């Protein structure tokens, strides 16, 4: 009989679903036992201490390895310096491009 192992706990349902989708795309069987509470009674996530990502014990090492590679890839991405963001905002404001208008 196989046992269920909690791999990681996420603070939001969206984070947990992104991780689950990534792992399922790589052929790993994972599930979120707290998905019902996270979607219908979201205020209980704090009481449940987050949304758990679980798998069977035999695949736990593979899941942890896959999730660590995602974390390393995300940390290696280039972030925009604040000077470039401010420059883009100034160019947008002074270029004469009209602001989007919501019509009723």
C-alpha positions as CSV (number, residue, x, y, z in Angstrom):
1,X,0.0,0.0,0.0
2,X,1.4,3.4,-1.0
3,X,1.3,6.4,1.3
4,X,0.4,10.0,0.4
5,X,3.1,12.6,1.0
6,X,2.7,16.4,1.2
7,X,5.3,17.9,-1.0
8,X,4.7,21.6,-0.5
9,X,2.1,23.9,1.0
10,X,1.1,27.1,-0.9
11,X,-0.5,30.2,0.5
12,X,-3.0,30.6,-2.4
13,X,-4.9,28.3,-4.7
14,X,-3.5,29.9,-7.8
15,X,0.1,29.1,-6.8
16,X,-0.9,25.5,-6.0
17,X,-2.6,25.1,-9.4
18,X,0.3,26.5,-11.3
19,X,2.6,24.0,-9.6
20,X,0.1,21.1,-10.1
21,X,-0.3,22.0,-13.8
22,X,3.5,22.0,-14.3
23,X,3.9,18.6,-12.6
24,X,1.0,17.0,-14.5
25,X,2.5,18.3,-17.8
26,X,5.7,16.4,-16.9
27,X,3.7,13.2,-16.3
28,X,3.7,13.2,-12.5
29,X,0.5,12.3,-10.6
30,X,-0.2,15.0,-8.0
31,X,-3.4,16.3,-6.4
32,X,-4.6,19.1,-4.1
33,X,-6.6,17.7,-1.2
34,X,-7.7,21.2,-0.1
35,X,-9.0,22.4,-3.5
36,X,-12.6,22.5,-2.4
37,X,-11.9,24.7,0.6
38,X,-9.6,26.9,-1.4
39,X,-12.2,27.6,-4.0
40,X,-15.4,27.7,-2.1
41,X,-14.4,28.6,1.4
42,X,-11.2,30.6,0.7
43,X,-11.2,32.2,4.1
44,X,-10.4,28.7,5.6
45,X,-7.0,28.5,3.8
46,X,-5.3,30.2,6.8
47,X,-6.9,27.8,9.2
48,X,-5.9,24.9,7.0
49,X,-2.3,26.4,6.9
50,X,-2.4,26.7,3.1
51,X,-3.2,24.5,0.1
52,X,-1.3,21.2,0.1
53,X,0.3,19.7,-2.9
54,X,0.4,15.9,-2.4
55,X,1.7,12.8,-4.3
56,X,2.4,9.2,-3.7
57,X,5.6,8.4,-1.7
58,X,7.3,6.7,-4.6
59,X,7.2,9.9,-6.8
60,X,8.1,12.3,-4.0
61,X,11.8,12.6,-4.9
62,X,11.0,13.3,-8.6
63,X,8.4,15.9,-7.7
64,X,10.8,17.8,-5.4
65,X,13.5,17.7,-8.1
66,X,11.1,19.1,-10.7
67,X,9.9,21.9,-8.4
68,X,13.5,22.9,-7.5
69,X,14.4,23.2,-11.2
70,X,11.4,25.6,-11.7
71,X,12.6,27.7,-8.7
72,X,16.1,27.9,-10.1
73,X,14.8,28.9,-13.6
74,X,12.6,31.6,-12.1
75,X,15.4,33.1,-10.0
76,X,17.7,33.4,-13.1
77,X,15.2,35.6,-15.1
78,X,16.2,39.2,-15.5
79,X,14.1,41.7,-13.6
80,X,13.6,45.3,-14.9
81,X,15.4,47.9,-13.0
82,X,13.2,50.7,-11.5
83,X,14.9,53.2,-13.9
84,X,13.6,51.4,-16.9
85,X,10.1,51.2,-15.5
86,X,10.1,54.9,-14.7
87,X,11.4,55.8,-18.1
88,X,8.6,53.7,-19.7
89,X,6.0,55.5,-17.6
90,X,7.3,58.9,-18.5
91,X,7.4,58.1,-22.2
92,X,3.8,56.8,-22.0
93,X,2.5,59.9,-20.1
94,X,4.2,62.4,-22.4
95,X,3.7,60.7,-25.8
96,X,0.1,61.8,-26.2
97,X,-1.3,58.3,-26.2
98,X,-4.9,58.5,-24.9
99,X,-5.8,56.6,-21.8
100,X,-8.2,53.7,-22.3
101,X,-11.8,54.7,-21.6
102,X,-14.4,52.4,-20.2
103,X,-17.7,52.8,-21.9
104,X,-20.9,51.8,-20.3
